Amino acid sequence: MSQGSPGDWAPLDPTPGPPAPPNPFVHELHLSRLQRVKFCLLGALLAPIRVLLAFIVLFLLWPFAWLQVAGLTEEQLQEPITGWRKTVCHHGVLGLSRLLFFLLGFLRIRVRGQRASRLQAPVLVAAPHSTFFDPIVLLPCDLPKVVSRAENLSVPVIGALLRFNQAILVSRHDPASRRRVVEEVRRRATSGGKWPQVLFFPEGTCSNKKALLKFKPGAFIAGVPVQPVLIRYPNSLDTTSWAWRGPGVLKVLWLTASQPCSIVDVEFLPVYRPSPEESRDPTLYANNVQRVMAQALGIPATECEFVGSLPVIVVGRLKVALEPQLWELGRVLRKAGLSPGCVDAGTEPGRSRRISKEEFAKQLQLSDSQTVAGAFSYFQQDADGLVDFRDVALALAALSGGGSLEELTRLAFELFAEEQAKGPGRLLYKDGFSTILHLLLGSPRPAARTLHAELCQAGARQGLSLCEFQDFSLHHPLHGKIFSTYLRPSQTPPASSPGSTTALANGTVQAPKQKGD
């Protein structure tokens, strides 16, 4: 199966009309020969000095951050800090922070509009979030409180700055953490101006500034007025963007520090006051603010977002991965080359067979430990570290490109459908359905289960028949296009091409050797 380039991907739009928005997760930096020479020279002269001085200033921030909270109890930190601590430390951190960004090349911060008071807008929402330099927006906002991962407390200097900021911390590993964060945001936002403003980056991750990602509802749960804040980097060459696919941290830092001068525009839009409906529905509130900010920026507002570690796009009622992990699995296997052999599921239809990493390597005849670990990690493991071999069979069948979509969907159904509790025949229940969509499209399992429930509403059964599943995956006006686009792109090699993998409906997968890339 030809994998295509993630840079060419755009959200699927089955209806005629304007073209789909650009992929917001990919940033490609194209430098001319002259620009390369310039960056080599300036990088050798400017970047090392700037970065060194910036790190010195960063560590100078620590005493001010420490002094503000030194000796205070956890109960005292639940209230805003006042008095000499606030005056001395706040101005010290503010001044050194501006010096830090100045040393990195951000010589100018141009401010447009008027920042609202904490009574007028307890919450600030900033977008687009495109780089780790975006905290520069804290300076014209007079260092508002932020929301950050609890894990960042252990990072040197950064942890001290978060304590200084009295940041609202959220833990990814604590299910109750999000609820506490919501309660804390609501408490501060409704304090009547007692607390400073809280700043959110509602996209939750970085993009390339070409489209706004879907806003998360956290900033809007309190139902209070918010002030949108736009961030622009109007430089001739975009060296700041730090997207999912693109230059890494060190390259972005080096290129930006090599620029003679970087400019940042910060624009405060009018305060957005929610309607009664928006106050009751944070998602509606977030979507409407997103559209207002996208219109002011002149870029599309999209449904793209991050779920876990993968960017996804909402298509109808389904969330689909920007780049399914199936593609990455294909790259790993093609690079290693699948050895000749026959991989037999050895299980009855609808019944799993669990295999270990060692058996996985033996079945696929892979010897390189790194390749085995990379390929094995693609599949969901149980508490004993075993994977369901049906997952492997379906993934190899999808990567082959040798059969039709009808054959692939039939194989998927036969592997995961189960006998009905009452009545003859077999049905595809929510767990099997979500597994198929997760494997083939990278769809998060909760979203797939929700879609399965909606598809089953038309009938009295709790599962889908083969006809119903194929009607959904092949003929549905929206979702059928997803399957055909992801699994059978126009560059698909013919079935007789070398390196194809043949998957049989009885669960047997033959894996001839593939050529490396």
N, C-alpha and C positions, 0 to 999 in steps of 0.2 A: 504494500500500500504506500503510495506516495504521501509524504507527510505534509508538504506545503510549508509555507513560511508564516510564522505567527505575526510577522509584520504586515502581511497582506490581509489579515483577518479583519472583518468588520461585523457588527451585530447583524443577524439575519433579518431581513425585512421582506416578507412575502407579498406585500401590497405595493402597487405602483406608486411612485411619488418621488420625493427628493432622495438622493443617495444616502446610504447609511453613514453615521458619523465616523470619524477616523478612530482607529484603535487607540484608546487613551493609555494603554499599559506599555506601549513600546516607544522608545526614544532612540533614534539613530542620529548620531552626530557625524556629519560628513564634512571633512576638512580638506580644503584645497592644498596644493603643495606649498603655496606661499603661507597659508595659515599654519601648516605644520612647522615650517621653519620658524615662524614668529613664536609659536608656542614653545618650541624647543629652546629658543633663545631666552624668552621671557620666563619660561618655566625654570630654566637653570639659574636665572638671576633673582626673580621675584618670589616664586613659589616657596623655596626653602626658607627664605627670610621671613616671609609673611606667615607661613604656617608655624614656624618656631616661635615668633613673637605672639601669635594668637594663642598658642598653648600656654605660654607664660602668663598671659592675661587670664586665661581660663582658670589656671591654678590660683591666681591672685583673687579670683572671685570667691574662693572657698572660705577665707577668714570672715568675709562679710556675711556669707550665707550661714556659717556656723554661729556667728555672734548673735544673729537674730533669734535663734531658737535655743541657744545654750541655756541650760538650767530650767527650761520650761517643761512642765508635765504634759502628759497626753491630754489631760482635761483642759489645760490652758490653751493647747494648740487647737482645740475645737472651736475657739473663738478667734476673730481677727486680731492680729497683733497691733498694738498701738504704742504711743510714747516714743522715747528716744530710740528704741530698737527699730521701730518702723522708719523713723526719719533718717537715721544715720545709715542703716543697712540698705534701705530701699534705694536711696540716692547713690550709694556706693556701687551696688549691683547694676543699677541702671546706667551709670556712667561707664563702668568697665565693660558692660555688655556692648555698648555702642562702640567703644574702642576696639573690642574684639572683632566685630563685623567690619569696622573700618580697616583694620589690619589685613583682613581677608580680601579686601578690594572693594567692599561695598561703600564707596565714598559718598554716595548720595541716597537718601531716603526721601522720596517726594510724597507728600501727604496731600490728599484731596478730600474734600468733604469735612464734616465736623463729627468728632466722636461724641456719642451721646453719653449722658451721665449714667451712673449706676442705677438711679431711680427710673430713668427713661427706658433703659435697656439693660437688665441685669446680665444678659448673655450676649456674647459676641460670637459670630460664626464666620470663619475665615476660609476662603477658597479662591482659586484652586490650590490644593496641597500638592506641591510638585517636587519638593526637595527638603533635605535636612537643614537647609538654610532658612526655611520658612519661619522659625522662631524669631527672626528679625522683626516680624510683625508685632511682637510683644513690646517693642520699644515705643512706637507711637501710640500704643494702647496703654502705656504706663504700667507695664508688668501685671496684667490681669492673672487670675488663678487659672490653672490648666488642669486637664485630665490626662493622666499618664499611667503606663503599666507599672504595677507594683514592683516588678522585677528590676526596674530602672533604679530603685533605691540602693541597690548594691553596686551600681556603677560609680567609680570614683568621681568626685566633684559634681557629677550630674545628680547623684543622690542627695548631696548637700543642698544643691539648688532647688530640688523638688521640695525638700523640707522647708527651706526658706520661703518658697512660694506657697506653702500650705496646699500643695496640689491634691486633687482628688484622685485617689489611686484605685486601679481596678486590676484584679488578678485573673488571668486566664484559667488558672487551675482551681479556682474556688467558685462553684456554681452560685453561691449566695453573694458573691462580690458585686455582680452587676446590679442586684437589687439594692445593695447598700449605696452604690454609686448614684443610682437614680434618686434615692431618698436624700442623699447629701446634696446633689445638684438642686433638687427642689427646695431643700431647706435654705441654701444660700441664695437661690434666685428669688425667694419670697421673703427675704429678711428685711425688706424695706430700705435697702441701701446700706445696711450694716456691713455687709461683706462687699469687697471689690467685685468687679465683673468677672465672669468665668468665660474663658476663651475655648472654643471648640474648633477642630478641623473636622467637620461632619462627614467628609468623604472617608475618613478613617485610614487612608493609605495614599501613597503618592501616585500621580499620573503625569502625563507629558504636557498638560495644560491645553490640549486640543479639544477636550470635552470634559464636562463635570461628571464625576462618578455619582452614583446614587447616594443621597445623604442618609446617614444613620439617624434614628429618631432620638438619640440620647440628649441632644441639645434642646429638644423641643418638648420633652416630656412634661416639664414644669408648666407649660402653657403660658409663659410670660413673654412680653415683647423681646425680640432679638434685633441686633443691628448687624447686617451683613457687612463683611469687610473683604474687599477684593485685593488680591496680591498679584502684581505683574512684574515681570523682569524684562523691560523693553530694551534689551541689548541686541546688538547686531548678530551675535552668535549665542545660541542657547547652550551654555555650559552647565547650567544649574539643575536641569531636570534629572531626576533620579527615579526612573520608572522600573516596573517589574522586569522588562527586557530592555537592557541598555547599559551604559557605562556604570561601573561599580563606584563604591564610595570614594576610594582613593583617586580614581581618575577624575571624578566630578570635582573633588576638592582641589586636585592639582591644576586642572584646566581653569577653574574659576579663580584660583589664586594667581594664575598666570595672566589673567586679563588686566590690562592697565587700570580699568575702572568698570565696576559693575553698578548698575542702577536698579533700585527697587521702587515701584510705585505702590502705595497703600491708599486705597480709596474707601472711605466710609460712606455707605449708602444710607438712605433714610431708614429710620427704625421701622421694622415690620411688626405690626400689631395683629395678633391672630384673631380670627373670627371665632365665635362660639364653637363652630364645628371643628376648626383647627385646634382649639384648646382641648377638645375631647379626643381628637385623633392625631397623635404625634406624627404618624406616617404621612397623613395628608398635609400637615403643617410643614414637615420637612420637604416634601415634594414641591409645594408651592414656593417655598423660599429658594429651593434649588433652581426653579424656573426663573425666578426674578434675578438671581445672580448670574445665571447663564445668559439671559437676555442682555444684562449690563456688560458682560464680558464679550458678547458676540460669538459664543460657542454653543454647541448642543448640550442639552441636559440629557443624560443617558441613564439606563437602568444597570449599568456596569457596577459591580461591587466585588469585594473580596469575601470569600467564604473559606475560613481556615487559611490555607496557604495558597489557594488558587483564585484567580480572578474569574468571575462568572458574569453572564448576561442573562437577564430575565427575558424569556421568549414565551409569550402566552402565560401559562401557569407553571412553566418549568424553568428552572435555573440550569444553564448549560455552561460548562467550563470554556473559558477563552481558548485554552489549548488543553484538550483532554490528556491526562497522564498516560493514556494509551499510546499517544504519539511518542512520548519519552521512552516508554517501554520498547517501542519499535526501534528507536534509535540505538538503545542499548543492545538489543538482540542483533540488529543488523551489523553493528560495529564488531560484536564478538563473533558473529557467524553461527547459525544454528547447525549443529552437527547432524548427520543423517540419523534417522531413527524413527520409531513409531511411539507416540505418546498415547497411551490408552487410559481413558478415564476409569474404566473398570468398575463403574457403578451403574446402578439402575437409573433410568430417567427420574429426575426429581429428587434424587438422594445423593447427598454429598459424600465425598471421600476426602479426608483430611490428610495432607502430606506435609512433611518437614522440609526444611531448606535443603537438606542433603538429598532427599528423594526428588525434590524439585530439580536440583542440578543434574541428578542421574537421568531423570526422564527427558530433560531437554539436552542432555549431553553437553553441559557447560562445565568447563574446568576452572576458569578464572574466578577466584573468590570474590573479587570486587564486582565483576559482572553479575555473578549469582546474587550477591547482596542487593545490588541495585534493582535487578529484575524482581527478586522475591519481595522487596519492600513495596512494590506497586500494589500487591494484593493485600486485602484485609486479613490480619492474623487474629487468631483467638488467644485466649489466656495462656495456652500452651505453646504459642508461637507457630501454629500450624495454619495452613491456608486450604480453602476449598478448591479441589482440583477442577471443579466445573468452571470457576473463575478463569483459571489458566486456559482451559480449552476454548472458552468463548473469546478471550483476548487474542489468542493465536489465530483463531478463525477470522476475527475482524481485521487483524493486521495482514492477512494473506492477500486480500484483494482478488482472490481467485474465483469466488462465487458471487452469486447475485445477492441483493438485499433480501429477497424472499427466502433464500436458503439460509442466510445468516440469522434472520429473525426466527425462522422455524427452529434452527439449532438452539437459539437462546431460549425459546419457549420449551423445547423438549428437555433442556438441561435443568431448568428451574421451575417448571410447572409441577404441581402436586395433585394427587388424587383428591377428589371432592369428598368432604365428610359425608354428604348425602347425595346419592345419585351417581351415575356412571360418568366417565370422562375425567379429564384433568384440567385444572385451572391455574392461572398465574396469579398468585397472591401478592400482597404488598411487599413482602420481603424479597421475593424473587424479582419482582418488577423493579424495585429500587436498586437491587444489585446489578441488573442488566443496564439500567440507565447510568449508574455510577461507573461501570466498567467502560461502556461504549462512548458516553458523552461527558463523563466527569461531573454529572449532576449530583449535588448533595443529596444524601438519602432522605432527609426529612422532606425536602421539596418534592422528590419523586413519590414518596408515600402519599403526600397530599394530592398530587395529580392522580394517583391510582384510585384514591377514594372518590374523586370527582368522576373519573371514567366509569366507575362501578355504580354510580348513582342511578344511571339509566335502567339498570336491571336489579333484580332482587338478590343476585349473587354477590359474594365478596371477592370474586376473582374474575379474571379475563380469560376467555377462550382463545384458542389460536387465531381464529378469524378476527376476533375483536382486537387482539394485540397487533396483528399485522395491519389491520385497518388503521390503527393509531399510528404505527411506525412507518407505514408506507404510503398511505393515502390521505392522512390528515393534512389539510391545507397549510398548517403551520408546522406541526411537529414532524411531519413526513419530510419536509425540506431540511430539517436539522439532521435527520438520519442520513439522507442522501448526500448532504454537503460534508458532513464529518467523516462518513465511512466510505463514500465513493466519490472523491474529488475528481475533477476532469483529468488530472495527471495520473490516474490509476493505471498501472501497467497491465497488459493483457494477462489472462489467467495462465498462459503458457510461459510467462517470463521466468527466468531463473530466480530462485530464492523464494518462490511462493510457498505458502503453507496451506495444505489442504485439510479442512476440518469436515468430518463426516457427521451426519445427524445422529449416529449412535454414540457420539462422545469420543470417537477416536480421532486424533490429530496427528498427521504425518508432518514432520518438520525437516525438509531437505536443507542442506547447507546453504546459507545465504552469503553473498559477497559483501565485503566491508564497504563502507561509504567511500 
